[in-house]
Each structure stands twice: as structure tokens, then as C-alpha cells.
């Protein structure tokens, strides 16, 4: 039954083989291109995150320095409060 390939079948099979081979090659090329673009984008994002982390480390106060400022402000406000307690203000109620 399938002893001979006819003149129509051979070019048809060759064309199908070429079509599938080309589709696979184009798909692989598109996949590789997409992968390279994705890798570049991820690298760019990582660089920006690292730069932001460095900026935060340089420009924002650490929690220890904030605690130090809070202690100094508290001591200063307590000193002001103590001075105000020692000062007698004139009473305005007529007494």
C-alpha cells in the first residue's frame, strides 16, 4: 500500500519538514532573545535596588542615632521644664 512515494507526497513531506524545522528554529531564537532581554532587565533592576539600598544607608539615620537624638532632646526638655518650674510667673488673677 505505501510502497512508493508519489510526486506530490515527497514535496509535501519535504515542505512540512521544512515548515516544522523553521518554526522550531524561530521559536528557539525568539525564546533566547526573550531570555536575554529578561536577564538584562533583571540585572538592571538588581542594580537599581543596590543603588537604592546604598542611598538609604548613606542618607537616612540609623535607629541608634535616632535613639541618641531622642535621649538628648528628652534631657534638654527636662532641663527646660525644671527651669520653668523654678521661675515664678506673676499671677494675673489679682492675687
C-alpha positions as CSV (number, residue, x, y, z in Angstrom):
1,X,0.0,0.0,0.0
2,X,2.7,2.6,1.0
3,X,5.4,1.2,-1.3
4,X,6.1,4.3,-3.3
5,X,6.0,7.9,-2.6
6,X,4.3,9.8,-5.3
7,X,5.5,13.0,-6.9
8,X,3.0,15.0,-4.7
9,X,3.8,13.3,-1.4
10,X,7.5,13.8,-1.5
11,X,7.5,17.6,-1.9
12,X,4.6,17.8,0.6
13,X,6.6,15.9,3.2
14,X,9.7,18.0,2.5
15,X,7.7,21.2,2.8
16,X,6.2,20.0,6.1
17,X,9.6,19.0,7.4
18,X,11.0,22.4,6.4
19,X,8.0,24.2,8.0
20,X,8.3,22.5,11.3
21,X,12.1,22.8,11.4
22,X,11.8,26.5,10.6
23,X,9.1,27.0,13.2
24,X,11.2,25.3,15.9
25,X,14.3,27.3,14.9
26,X,12.3,30.6,15.0
27,X,10.7,29.7,18.3
28,X,14.1,28.8,19.9
29,X,15.5,32.1,18.6
30,X,12.6,34.1,20.0
31,X,12.9,32.3,23.3
32,X,16.6,33.0,23.5
33,X,16.0,36.7,22.6
34,X,13.3,37.0,25.2
35,X,15.5,35.3,27.8
36,X,18.4,37.7,27.1
37,X,16.1,40.8,27.4
38,X,14.7,39.4,30.6
39,X,18.2,38.8,32.0
40,X,19.2,42.3,31.1
41,X,16.0,43.7,32.8
42,X,16.6,41.7,35.9
43,X,20.2,42.9,36.0
44,X,19.1,46.5,35.7
45,X,16.5,46.0,38.4
46,X,19.2,44.5,40.7
47,X,21.5,47.4,40.1
48,X,18.7,49.9,40.9
49,X,17.8,48.1,44.1
50,X,21.5,48.0,45.1
51,X,21.8,51.8,44.4
52,X,18.6,52.5,46.4
53,X,20.0,50.4,49.3
54,X,23.2,52.4,49.2
55,X,21.3,55.7,49.1
56,X,19.3,54.7,52.1
57,X,22.4,53.6,54.0
58,X,24.1,56.9,53.3
59,X,21.2,59.4,53.7
60,X,18.9,58.0,56.4
61,X,19.6,57.9,60.1
62,X,20.1,54.6,61.8
63,X,17.8,53.6,64.6
64,X,20.7,54.0,67.1
65,X,21.4,57.6,66.1
66,X,17.6,58.3,66.3
67,X,17.6,56.9,69.8
68,X,20.6,59.1,70.7
69,X,18.8,62.2,69.4
70,X,15.7,61.3,71.3
71,X,17.7,60.9,74.6
72,X,19.4,64.3,74.1
73,X,16.1,66.0,73.3
74,X,14.4,64.5,76.3
75,X,17.2,65.6,78.6
76,X,17.1,69.1,77.2
77,X,13.3,69.3,77.5
78,X,13.6,68.1,81.1
79,X,16.1,70.8,81.9
80,X,13.8,73.4,80.3
81,X,10.9,72.1,82.4
82,X,13.0,72.3,85.6
83,X,14.0,75.9,84.9
84,X,10.4,76.8,84.2
85,X,9.3,75.2,87.4
86,X,11.8,77.4,89.3
87,X,10.6,80.7,87.7
88,X,7.6,82.2,89.4
89,X,5.4,83.9,86.9
90,X,3.3,86.9,88.0
91,X,-0.3,85.9,88.5
92,X,-2.9,87.7,86.5
93,X,-6.0,86.7,88.7
94,X,-5.4,89.7,91.0
95,X,-4.0,87.8,94.0
